[in-house]
């Protein structure tokens, strides 16, 4: 009977340590540098046109053996994309529930990190290994409101 207790405790302890080692580890230093990371809320000018938060990450160093992959911010995980007009500016686009169509279903992501509202984690791939880097003090810029129709040219007669 003593052997079964020892075996049970050993198995439970090993499972506990395996679970802890699978948690994402944050890197202290990233192989890239960024200037001030910021986010901007947006809302469409028409009913049901959507709303969201765009997070902008300006990268100031060359990404040689690194590929920026995704962003964890405000309970969401989104893919990071570089801007066509500026390859060193990356953006994560989070869709929020405000001003959505009635059939809109919010996506849910299990967050492996505990973050404040002004913190995010960047997932990046370096030499085939996924790594994580936390960014603090993300600044909010003024909301972007998109009009429902393009402005008319009043000078035209």
Number of C-alpha atoms within 10 A of each C-alpha: 6 7 8 9 10 10 12 11 12 12 11 11 11 11 11 11 10 11 9 10 9 8 10 12 12 15 11 8 10 16 14 13 13 14 10 13 21 17 20 16 19 18 22 18 15 13 12 16 14 18 21 19 20 17 24 21 25 19 18 12 12 11 14 9 10 18 15 20 17 19 25 24 23 16 18 17 22 19 16 23 17 17 12 9 7 9 11 16 18 19 21 23 21 21 19 19 15 14 17 20 12 8 7 12 10 10 12 9 11 8 13 11 16 10 17 12 11 15 17 25 20 23 22 21 15 16 9 10 8 14 19 22 17 18 16 14 13 17 13 14 10 9 12 15 12 14 11 11 8 7 7 7 7 6 5 5 4
